[in-house]
Every structure is written in C-alpha cells, then in structure tokens.
Amino acid sequence: MSSALGPPLDFAAWRNLSAAARELHRRAALLPPAQHRALFATLETEAALTAAFAAADRNSPLGGVPFLVKDVFDQAGRPTFAGSTFLPNVRPTPAADGAFVRDVRAAGGICAGKTHLHEFAFGLTGENPHTGDCEHPRFPGRTSGGSSSGSAAAVAAGVVPFALGTDTGGSIRVPAAFCGLFGLRLTPHAPWIADAMPLAPSFDTAGWFTATAADMQLALHALLGVTPTAPATQLRGYSLTLPGLDTAVAAAFTTAAARLAPPAPTALRDELLSAFADAASLYAVLGARETWQIHAPWADTYRAHYDPVVWQRLAAARALTPATIADAETRHARLLTAWKNYFAHHDFLVLPASPCAALTKPECHAANRTRLLSLTAPVTLAGLPALTLPVPLADGLTTALQIVVPSPTSPVLPVVLAEWT
C-alpha cells in the first residue's frame, strides 16, 4: 500500500480548509508522475482554484466541495476527449458546461478538472495506451477499475472527496468496488447523461463517487433531494449471491449482505439466477450494437488512432447479425420481466458488485471482463439505479455490494447508508 497518501478528507473538512486549493494540489502532487498523467485530463491551476474557493457560496448544499469530472461530460471551453486522442476532431469543443457539471456547480461544487478513462468508456479495467493505465492509488500494480478510472482513483487517493462518473456496463460499480468507495449509478436518458459523450445511450447512466457514506448522503440530498427520513413502511428486500465469486469475496458478500437483507428464498433465487444467467452475453450484443452506431461515422477514418482492444470490440459489434440482435432482444425482454416482477413486491435487491479484488495487469483479460459483466449487466440491461457499498477483504483490498432499487430517490438508499456510516 502506498504510504505517501494521507487519509481522504470529507466534504466538511474541505469546506473548512483555509487553503483548499493548495491542499488539493499538494495531494495531487503525491501521485507518481505516471499516475498523475493517467488520472488527470486537466487540473485547474492553484490560482484558479483559490479564486473559485473564495467565491463559493458556503450556504449552498455543496458550497466549497471540490469535485472532478470524468472526461465524457462537457466543460465550457475545454475539448472532451473521452480517453481518446481524436474525439475533438469529430465533436466540437463545447461552448457551455454539460447539464451534470452545470448542476453540480449550481449546488456550490468547485470543479477542479477532468479525469481520464478507459478509451470511450468501453472497458472495465482503466487501461489506456494513450495516457497510461490508471492504477489503484494505494495498491500499485492493481487497476483502479474502469471505465471511470481517473474519477475513482482521485477520490481513493484523497485528491478530492467527490467525482463524477458514468456507468454503462459497470463503470462506477466496478471501480467503487476495487477502490473501496461509495458509488451511485443513476438511470439512462436522464438530463445529466443525455448531453455526455455516449457509449451505448440506452444503457448509459451518470453518477458519482464519494469516500464516505456520510458524504454520499450529503450528495444525494444536495443533487437529488433525498432526505434520510424513516420510511413509512418496512423496506422489503433480499440478497442474491451470483456465480463466479472468488472464495473470499463470496464469504465477505454473505456477511455484509446479511446486515441489510436475508438471502432470497429458493424459488425466487432460482428464478432470478435463470433470468440473469446470460446477461453478460446480452449486454455484449445490445450495448455493443449501440456503440458501433455512435462510432460508425468516423471509425474507419480514425481506425489507427483507437486502442487496439477497443477497436476489436468495435469490429465485433460491427459484425453483429440481425438474427443475433433479434435473439438478444427476445432474451432481454425476459430479463426485464423478471425485474418487473421482483420490484412489484420488493424495494431492493442486494447483489455482489465484483467477483474479485482489484485486478493486477496480467489479470485484466477477457475472461475476467466477462466475470465482472456477469454481475453488473443484469442491472445495466434493466436500466436500474444502484448504490455501491464497499466491503473489506484481506490486506486492505475491497469488493462491494450493489443495492439495486427501482428509483434513484428510493428511501432504501439513506437507510442502507446509515447502516454503513
């Protein structure tokens, strides 16, 4: 574990710092140079941040809280690269902040810069041949997870207490699990994701990371109006262990999930496991189809500029046949029916968020990508929000729970966060 990084500061501590800009830059400078490059797409100058902190309205919900932005969200006057080398050639530099950045600023947040990601958000491991692989800041040699790699690493390193990300196939849930963070995935087609650089628009969602449960509560209240009040009725939910977990992760999941819900009864368990069994392969078809549609206008022109692994995924998406897509759509409908039936009688479902601890570089291969997607894709394909809660493993490594709910304003979220505080 890296010993240079100090403990993260929470929202309140940042708001009370007399020299917050200097402290933010000091913390950023503690990162090894290669990781500084892998993490930051841009970092505002200390002078600019000093002025922003001085002007912050401390009566605003997030007044004086610094945040970083995954570089798929637009920031006025800055090109959006989305982890690539060429996106500004085909997508103009934005004249205004995107909706998500605008609204976090309106709540008082101080935008400290933008973070790198897995190229075009098309991966779960935070690897990027252009800017460098983003590592877990406290476990060099292990990935931060992706695609929201820079945002997760920045919060885990304590550079900022809050960072914006996206989650399509698991791009908040996986790095939150690997880096020991709290993460929130919202819903597709919402205003905060609608004007971002897309991966697969039917499944793309916005969200964020915090280092503490209390800060997640504050962000929920500030941005979604979720108030931690006692629910009117008892909340109903179960936990479900999914196949493919490492032995230590399975044991940790069982213990942690028991704090929130009992295991699903046998008949319900079997029904859900059957519905979720081929979710990874469904997402590989339905998500990739939409990704190819986004990239088709320029893909051949810029083929040599793509990460070769990302290009292989695009090429596979391009080759999908109508019959394959039609079959996936039929199976997708069955999965949606299973979720609809579940939420007709329940308020939440607890699932594992990762099958393993943060991967080493040699472990970032296709088989482990499928293992990760087998846990995250059932939620992705249903377009459901999910809260990620970190769960400790041995030696400081982590996994996480996914708390799946029907709405981002569900009363379940403040209840489970209170349990984790």
C-alpha positions in Angstrom: 0.0 0.0 0.0 1.2 3.5 -0.8 2.3 5.2 2.4 2.6 8.7 0.9 -1.2 9.2 0.5 -2.9 10.6 3.6 -6.5 9.8 4.6 -9.2 11.3 2.5 -10.9 14.5 3.8 -14.7 14.6 3.8 -16.9 17.3 2.5 -17.0 19.2 5.8 -13.2 19.2 6.1 -12.7 20.5 2.6 -15.2 23.3 3.2 -13.4 24.3 6.3 -9.9 24.4 4.8 -8.3 27.8 4.7 -6.0 26.9 1.8 -8.1 24.3 0.0 -6.6 24.9 -3.5 -3.0 24.5 -2.1 -4.0 21.3 -0.3 -5.7 19.8 -3.4 -2.6 20.5 -5.5 -0.4 19.1 -2.7 -2.4 15.9 -2.7 -2.3 15.6 -6.5 1.5 16.0 -6.5 1.8 13.0 -4.2 0.8 10.7 -7.1 3.6 9.2 -9.0 4.2 11.1 -12.3 2.9 8.3 -14.5 -0.3 8.0 -12.4 -0.7 11.8 -12.4 -0.8 11.6 -16.2 -3.1 8.6 -16.2 -5.5 10.2 -13.8 -5.8 13.9 -14.8 -7.1 15.1 -18.2 -6.9 18.6 -16.9 -6.3 20.1 -13.4 -7.2 23.7 -12.7 -4.4 25.9 -11.6 -3.9 26.7 -7.9 -4.7 30.3 -8.6 -7.9 29.5 -10.4 -9.0 27.1 -7.7 -8.1 29.7 -5.0 -10.4 32.2 -6.6 -13.2 29.6 -7.0 -13.0 28.5 -3.4 -13.0 32.2 -2.3 -16.2 32.8 -4.3 -18.0 29.7 -3.2 -21.4 30.2 -1.5 -20.9 28.2 1.7 -24.7 28.2 2.2 -25.1 26.2 -1.0 -25.6 22.4 -0.5 -22.1 21.6 -1.8 -20.6 25.1 -1.3 -16.8 24.7 -1.2 -16.7 21.0 -2.1 -14.1 20.3 -4.9 -15.0 17.7 -7.5 -13.5 16.2 -10.6 -15.3 15.3 -13.8 -15.0 12.2 -16.0 -13.9 13.5 -19.4 -17.1 12.4 -21.2 -19.0 15.3 -19.6 -18.6 18.7 -21.2 -16.9 21.6 -19.6 -17.2 25.0 -21.3 -14.3 25.9 -23.5 -12.4 22.6 -23.0 -12.4 19.8 -25.6 -13.9 16.5 -24.5 -11.6 13.6 -25.4 -13.3 10.6 -23.7 -10.0 8.9 -23.2 -9.1 9.1 -26.9 -6.6 11.1 -28.9 -9.0 12.3 -31.6 -12.6 13.0 -30.4 -12.3 16.8 -30.7 -11.7 16.3 -34.4 -15.3 14.9 -34.8 -17.1 16.5 -31.9 -16.7 20.3 -31.4 -15.4 21.9 -28.2 -18.4 22.7 -26.0 -19.4 26.3 -25.5 -21.1 25.5 -22.2 -20.9 23.1 -19.4 -22.9 19.9 -19.7 -26.0 19.6 -17.6 -24.3 17.5 -14.9 -21.3 19.8 -14.4 -23.6 22.8 -14.5 -25.9 21.5 -11.8 -23.1 20.4 -9.5 -21.6 23.8 -9.9 -25.0 25.4 -9.2 -25.1 23.4 -5.9 -21.8 25.0 -4.9 -19.3 22.4 -6.1 -15.8 23.6 -7.2 -14.8 21.9 -10.5 -11.1 21.1 -10.1 -10.6 19.5 -13.5 -11.3 16.4 -15.6 -10.3 12.8 -15.3 -9.1 10.2 -17.8 -10.9 7.0 -18.5 -10.8 3.7 -20.4 -11.0 4.9 -24.0 -14.5 5.9 -25.0 -15.7 4.3 -21.7 -15.5 0.9 -23.5 -13.9 -1.2 -20.8 -13.9 -2.0 -17.1 -10.2 -2.0 -16.3 -9.0 1.6 -16.6 -6.3 0.6 -19.1 -5.5 3.3 -21.7 -2.5 3.1 -24.1 -2.6 6.9 -24.8 -2.5 8.3 -21.2 -1.3 5.2 -19.2 -3.2 2.6 -17.2 -4.9 4.0 -14.1 -3.9 2.1 -11.0 -5.4 1.7 -7.6 -3.7 4.6 -5.8 -2.9 2.5 -2.7 -2.0 -0.7 -4.4 0.4 0.0 -7.3 0.2 -2.7 -10.0 -3.5 -3.2 -9.5 -6.1 -1.5 -11.6 -8.5 1.2 -10.2 -11.2 -0.4 -12.4 -13.0 1.5 -15.1 -14.1 3.0 -17.2 -14.5 5.8 -14.6 -10.9 5.1 -13.6 -9.5 8.6 -13.0 -12.5 9.7 -11.1 -12.4 6.7 -8.8 -8.6 6.9 -8.3 -8.8 10.6 -7.4 -11.3 10.0 -4.6 -9.5 6.9 -3.4 -6.2 8.9 -3.3 -7.9 11.7 -1.4 -7.2 14.4 -4.0 -11.0 15.3 -4.0 -13.9 14.0 -1.9 -16.3 13.8 -4.9 -16.0 12.9 -8.5 -18.5 12.4 -11.4 -18.5 9.3 -13.5 -20.7 7.2 -15.8 -21.8 3.6 -15.6 -23.0 1.6 -18.6 -21.6 -1.9 -18.1 -20.4 -1.2 -14.6 -18.1 1.8 -14.9 -19.0 3.2 -11.4 -19.8 -0.1 -9.7 -16.5 -1.9 -10.6 -14.1 0.9 -9.7 -16.0 1.7 -6.5 -15.7 -2.0 -5.5 -12.0 -2.1 -6.4 -11.1 1.2 -4.7 -13.2 0.9 -1.6 -15.6 3.7 -2.5 -19.3 4.6 -2.3 -20.7 4.9 -5.8 -24.1 5.8 -7.2 -25.3 4.8 -10.6 -28.4 6.7 -11.8 -30.7 5.9 -14.8 -30.5 6.1 -18.6 -31.8 9.0 -20.7 -31.8 11.4 -17.7 -30.6 15.0 -18.4 -27.2 14.6 -16.7 -26.2 11.8 -19.1 -28.1 13.0 -22.2 -25.5 15.5 -23.4 -22.4 13.5 -22.4 -20.3 11.6 -25.0 -22.2 8.3 -25.2 -21.1 4.7 -25.1 -24.5 3.0 -25.5 -27.3 5.5 -25.0 -30.0 3.0 -23.9 -27.8 1.9 -21.0 -25.6 4.9 -20.2 -26.1 6.5 -16.8 -24.4 9.3 -14.8 -23.3 9.0 -11.2 -20.6 9.8 -8.7 -18.1 8.5 -6.1 -17.5 9.5 -2.5 -15.1 8.1 0.1 -17.7 8.0 2.9 -21.3 7.1 3.5 -22.0 10.5 5.1 -20.7 12.3 2.0 -22.9 10.1 -0.2 -25.9 11.0 1.9 -25.0 14.7 1.5 -24.6 14.4 -2.2 -27.9 12.5 -2.5 -29.6 15.3 -0.6 -27.9 18.1 -2.5 -28.4 16.8 -6.0 -31.5 14.5 -5.8 -33.3 15.9 -2.8 -33.1 12.5 -1.0 -33.6 13.1 2.8 -32.6 10.5 5.4 -36.0 10.0 7.0 -37.6 6.9 8.4 -39.6 5.1 5.7 -43.4 4.9 6.2 -43.3 1.1 5.9 -40.8 -1.7 6.4 -38.5 -2.0 3.4 -38.6 -5.3 1.7 -35.6 -6.9 0.1 -33.4 -9.9 -0.4 -29.8 -10.6 -1.2 -28.7 -12.9 -4.0 -25.2 -14.5 -4.4 -24.3 -14.7 -8.1 -22.0 -17.4 -9.6 -18.3 -16.8 -10.2 -17.2 -15.1 -7.0 -13.7 -15.7 -5.5 -14.0 -17.7 -2.3 -13.0 -14.7 -0.1 -15.4 -12.4 -1.9 -18.3 -14.8 -1.6 -17.7 -15.1 2.2 -17.4 -11.3 2.5 -20.5 -10.7 0.4 -22.6 -13.1 2.5 -21.5 -11.5 5.8 -22.0 -7.9 4.5 -25.3 -8.6 2.7 -26.8 -10.1 5.9 -26.6 -6.7 7.5 -29.2 -5.5 5.1 -31.4 -8.4 3.9 -31.9 -12.2 4.2 -30.9 -14.5 1.3 -33.6 -14.8 -1.4 -35.9 -17.9 -0.9 -35.0 -20.8 -3.1 -37.8 -20.3 -5.7 -37.1 -16.6 -6.1 -33.3 -17.3 -6.1 -33.7 -19.8 -8.9 -36.0 -17.5 -10.9 -33.6 -14.6 -10.7 -30.4 -16.6 -11.4 -32.1 -18.1 -14.5 -33.1 -14.6 -15.7 -29.6 -13.2 -15.1 -27.6 -16.1 -16.4 -26.7 -14.8 -19.8 -26.8 -11.1 -19.0 -23.1 -10.6 -19.9 -23.6 -12.0 -23.4 -26.8 -10.0 -23.9 -25.0 -6.8 -23.0 -22.2 -7.7 -25.3 -24.7 -7.7 -28.2 -27.1 -4.9 -27.3 -24.7 -2.5 -25.8 -22.0 -3.0 -28.5 -24.6 -2.5 -31.2 -25.3 1.0 -30.0 -21.6 1.7 -29.5 -21.0 0.8 -33.1 -23.8 3.1 -34.2 -22.1 6.0 -32.4 -18.7 5.4 -33.9 -19.7 4.3 -37.4 -19.4 7.8 -39.0 -15.7 8.1 -38.1 -14.4 4.7 -37.1 -12.7 3.8 -40.4 -11.1 7.2 -40.8 -9.6 7.0 -37.3 -9.0 3.3 -37.1 -5.3 3.7 -36.4 -6.0 6.0 -33.5 -8.1 3.6 -31.5 -6.8 1.5 -28.6 -6.4 -1.9 -30.4 -8.5 -3.7 -27.8 -11.3 -1.1 -28.1 -11.1 -1.4 -31.9 -11.5 -5.2 -31.6 -14.7 -4.7 -29.6 -16.0 -2.2 -32.2 -15.2 -4.6 -35.0 -17.1 -7.4 -33.3 -20.0 -5.0 -32.8 -19.9 -4.1 -36.5 -20.2 -7.8 -37.4 -23.3 -8.5 -35.4 -26.0 -10.0 -37.5 -29.8 -9.2 -37.4 -30.5 -12.7 -36.2 -28.1 -12.3 -33.3 -29.6 -9.0 -32.3 -33.2 -10.2 -32.6 -32.4 -13.2 -30.4 -30.8 -10.9 -27.8 -33.8 -8.6 -27.8 -36.1 -11.6 -27.1 -33.9 -12.7 -24.2 -33.6 -9.1 -22.9 -37.4 -8.9 -22.7 -37.4 -12.0 -20.4 -34.8 -10.3 -18.1 -36.9 -7.2 -17.9 -40.0 -9.2 -16.9 -38.1 -10.8 -14.1 -37.0 -7.4 -12.7 -40.6 -6.0 -13.1 -42.0 -9.0 -11.2 -39.4 -8.6 -8.4 -40.0 -4.9 -7.8 -43.8 -5.4 -7.8 -43.3 -6.9 -4.4 -39.9 -5.7 -3.1 -38.0 -2.5 -2.6 -34.4 -3.5 -3.2 -32.1 -6.4 -4.1 -28.5 -6.8 -2.8 -26.0 -8.2 -5.4 -22.2 -8.5 -5.4 -20.5 -5.8 -7.4 -17.3 -7.6 -8.2 -16.2 -11.2 -8.2 -12.7 -10.4 -7.0 -10.5 -7.7 -5.6 -8.7 -5.1 -7.8 -7.1 -6.9 -10.7 -3.4 -7.0 -11.5 -2.3 -6.0 -15.0 -2.0 -9.7 -16.1 -5.5 -10.4 -14.8 -7.1 -7.7 -17.0 -8.1 -10.1 -19.6 -11.3 -11.1 -21.5 -12.4 -13.8 -19.1 -12.3 -11.5 -16.1 -14.1 -8.8 -18.1 -16.9 -11.4 -18.6 -16.9 -12.3 -14.9 -17.3 -8.6 -14.0 -20.1 -8.1 -16.5 -22.0 -11.2 -15.3 -22.5 -9.3 -12.0 -23.1 -5.8 -13.4 -25.0 -6.5 -16.7 -28.3 -7.6 -15.1 -28.7 -4.1 -13.6 -27.4 -2.4 -16.8 -29.9 -4.2 -19.0 -32.8 -3.2 -16.8 -31.7 0.5 -16.6 -31.9 0.4 -12.8 -30.1 2.6 -10.4 -27.7 1.0 -7.9 -25.7 2.2 -4.9 -22.3 0.6 -4.3 -21.2 -0.1 -0.7 -17.6 -1.1 -0.1 -16.8 -4.3 1.7 -13.3 -5.0 3.1 -11.2 -8.0 2.2 -7.8 -9.1 3.5 -4.8 -6.8 3.4 -6.9 -3.6 2.7 -8.3 -4.8 -0.6 -12.1 -4.5 -1.2 -15.1 -5.7 -3.0 -18.6 -4.2 -2.8 -22.4 -4.7 -2.6 -24.8 -3.4 -5.3 -28.0 -2.1 -3.7 -30.4 -2.2 -6.7 -33.5 0.0 -6.4 -36.3 1.0 -8.7 -35.7 4.7 -8.4 -32.7 7.0 -7.5 -34.8 8.6 -4.9 -35.8 5.4 -3.2 -35.9 5.6 0.6 -33.8 2.5 0.7 -30.6 4.5 -0.1 -30.4 6.6 3.0 -31.4 3.7 5.1 -28.6 1.5 3.9 -26.1 4.3 4.0 -26.9 4.9 7.7 -26.1 1.3 8.3 -22.7 1.7 6.6 -21.8 5.0 8.3 
